[in-house]
């Protein structure tokens, strides 16, 4: 293969790569993974902090939205979220949860054009993870982790961007 042919071949690969990244958000997804801004990473970091008995570290992974002037929710709602965060974290620390966990099921949700379940995780602005946690005695309990992208996510309709996921709530699965 001549140098000119090799150059054209490499240039073609670069152009195709750029097109794929811009059309499908591949680079944004890679950044989300590298910066640990995926729901899985948020859950893992929270559980590791709980397993280590680090309540402050766990609190840092569970961001509660702040009430502002545009909020339609009451101050009591935000206080309730903060109470739930502290109570659930302490409950899991007291249970001596191990750092290993199993994700049994994931529901991806669109926050664009009316909330609805979707298959494409890249278009999701909300997620519900069904997670099994094991305590130091070997007992397994199932929890639901609700996560969201603050402000929602339009599913890439206007453009793909790096999403920052927050844990909204954690509850025992019914």
N, C-alpha and C positions, 0 to 999 in steps of 0.2 A: 504494500500500500504506500502510495507516495505521501510526502509531507502535506501536500495540498488536500488530498483525500482524507487524511487523518484529521487535519484541521477542520474540514467541513463536517466530518463525523462528530468530533468533539463539540463543535459549535451547535450542531443539531441537538445533541443530548442536552446541552445547557439550555437551549431554547425550550425544549419539551419540558424540562424540569421546572423552569420558571413558569411556564403556562400551567402546569399541574399545581404548583404551589399557589399561584394566584387564583386559579379557578376553584380549587378544592380546599383551601385553607390548610394545607399540609404543614406549612411552616408555623402557623399559629398553634396547631395541635402539638407540634414538637416543642414549642416554647412552653406551652401549658405543662407538658410532661417534665421538661427540664427544671422548671421553676416550681414544680410540685403544686400546680394549680388545677389538679383534677379532683373529682369527688373521691376517687379511690385513695389518693395521696392525703387528702384532708382527713378521711376516716382513719387511715393508717397512722398518721401523726397524732391524732387525738387518742387512739387506743394505746399507742406506745407511751404517751404521757401518762395516761390513766394507769397502765401496767406498772409504770415506774413510781406511782404515787405522787406524781407531779401535777397537782391541781392547777397551779398557775399556767403551766405549759398546756394543759388540756383546755383551760379557759381561752387561751390565745388562739386555739384552733377552732373554737366555736364562737364566731362573731355574731353578736346581737346587733341588729340595725339600730341606729340611733334615731330617736324621735326628733323631727324637725317641724317647722311651721307648715309644711305641705302635707304632713301626715294626717291620714283620716282615721288612724287608730288611736285609742286612748293611751294616756300615760300608764294606766294600770296594765294594759296589754304588754307594754315594753318591760314593766317591772316583773310581770309574770314570766316572760321569757328569761329574764336574768335569774329569777328564782329557780326555774326549771333547769337552767344550765348548771347552776351550783349544786342543786339537789341530785340531779342525775350523775354528775361527775363524782360527787362524794359517794353516792350509792355504788357506782362501779369501782371506785377505789376501795371501798370497804369490802366489796365482794372479791377483791384481789384478782381482777381480770388479767388473763395472760395476754401477751402482745400478739399472739397469733389469732387470726380470725378467719372466718369463711363468709364470703359474699354468696348468698344463695340465689338472689334474684335482684335484677335492676329494672326499674321503670324509668324511662326517659320521658320528659314532658316538655312540650313547647310552651313558651311564654309569649308567643306571637300569635296574633289573630285569634285569641281565645285559647285558654289552656286546654290541651288535649294530649293524650299519650301518643308517642311517636317511636319509631324504630331507630332513627338516625341520632346517635349520641352527639354528633357534631352540631346538630341544629338545636340541641336542648338547652333550656335555660333553667330547668328544674330537674331534680332526680330524686328517686326514692330507692334506697338500698336496704335490702333485707339481709341482716348480718347476724351470724352466730358467733357468740363470744363464750369462751370457756374460762371458768374460774379456777383457782388453785386446787380445788378439790375434784376437778374434772367434770363438774356439772356444766352443761351447755344451756345458754339462754339466748333467745332470739330477740333482736332489736330492729327497729326501723329508724334509719338515718334519713332525714329530709334535708336536701341541700338545694341551694339556688344560686344563681348569678344575680347579685344586687342590681336592681333596676331592670331585670329581665334581659333577654337576649332575643334578637329578631330572627334567629335561625340562619343568619348569613344572608338575609334578603338584601341588606344594604352593603354589607361587607363582612368578611370574617375578621374577628379580632380575638385577642387573647382573653379568654374568660377567667374570672377570679371567682372561685366557688366558695360559698360559706355554708357551714352547718347551720341549719335553721332550728332543728329540733331532733331529739333522740327519744324514742319511747320503746317500752317493751311491746313486742308484737303480740297482738291478741290471739 
